[in-house]
Amino acid sequence: MADLITVSEDSFIKSAHLSPHVPGLDLHGNTSLVVLKNPSTSGFSIPFTSESEGKGLENQGTGSKSRLQRIKYDKLTNQKTHKKKKTYKCKVCDKTFFRILDLNQHQRAHTGEKVFKCDVCDKLFSDAATLNRHQRIHTGEKPFKCDVCEKTFSRMDVLNQHQRVHTGEKPFKCDVCDKMFSRADNLNKHQRVHTGEKPFKCGICDKTFSHASTLNAHKRIHTGEK
């Protein structure tokens, strides 16, 4: 059964950023709002102008979605999350978690266990989120869109990286010469100038290079490719 929680109208509107166009809701009155915590949805989402109205709808399930706006009660759920203690502790690194599910997922980083399998290529992953990201390689799905140039990406982190092209942001700094970079991989490449590291080795003459592109150019000496 769903839970009914009564909150003041003022605090609800401020915290939920409530639209004034919710059917049947008078934003100028002084009545309390009753929020239905629906177990089939996440968060506190349906406002009612009276407790009796809320109780009358709490058993209607998802059918009420078509008649009522779903309002995410972020502030209340966030407050509850912050008040909760992280009671589940990793025995290896002492990191703590709110949920046993998150602890179990984290522990696979230590054990190397991979229980999530791609049904296309059979590759294994330690968590469902990484599997989902991987599967976009097969589906071609690119759900993350740049709001400047409308280019789409399969991963949020790649979108964030791309957006620095527009913003000019360079958050990665070389600790030797203070040069700034927009991407971590470009910083890593640059740092080889200082360290002298040459991780790319020619399989024919064993000569080493600091960048893959330089190695590829070198290989043409052996292949005769122009």
MOVEN-V230330 format. One record per run of one state. SS is the DSSP state (@ for helix, = for strand, . for the rest). FROM is the first residue (numbers start at 0). LEN is the number of residues. If there is no record, write none. Layout:
SS,FROM,LEN ; SS,FROM,LEN
This chain:
.,0,2 ; =,2,5 ; .,7,1 ; @,8,8 ; .,16,16 ; =,32,5 ; .,37,8 ; =,45,3 ; .,48,2 ; @,50,7 ; .,57,3 ; @,60,6 ; .,66,7 ; @,73,10 ; .,83,4 ; =,87,2 ; .,89,6 ; =,95,2 ; .,97,2 ; @,99,12 ; .,111,4 ; =,115,2 ; .,117,6 ; =,123,2 ; .,125,2 ; @,127,12 ; .,139,4 ; =,143,2 ; .,145,6 ; =,151,2 ; .,153,2 ; @,155,12 ; .,167,4 ; =,171,2 ; .,173,6 ; =,179,2 ; .,181,2 ; @,183,12 ; .,195,4 ; =,199,2 ; .,201,6 ; =,207,2 ; .,209,2 ; @,211,12 ; .,223,3
